[in-house]
Amino acid sequence: MTVPLYEYRCTHCGHRFERVQPVGAPPEPCPVCGAPSRKTYGSVGLVFRGSGFYRTDYQRASGREGTSSPDRKEKEEKGSEGSAGPKEES
């Protein structure tokens, strides 16, 4: 059976320490000053693998609303280039 590693922080002096304890075990007192300690929670590395985590995984082939293709962006940019700025008469 694997026992998890917990990180604790002292409520009095702020000392941080780690202990390997079974799940549900009461927190150990601070090894520096003996005051009560509390578990601290850090960020967890989370990795999504497989399909179904991206917006494009569930798009319908016929309706691609909300996305624009590179060709579409180029057409929009070319169309806006000609209309930008005042027109000159010759």
Secondary structure, 3 states (H helix, E strand, C coil): CCCCEEEEEECCCCCEEEEECCCCCCCCCCCCCCCCEEEECCCCCCCCCCCCCCHHHHCCCCCCCCCCCHHHHHHHHHHHHHHCCCCCCC
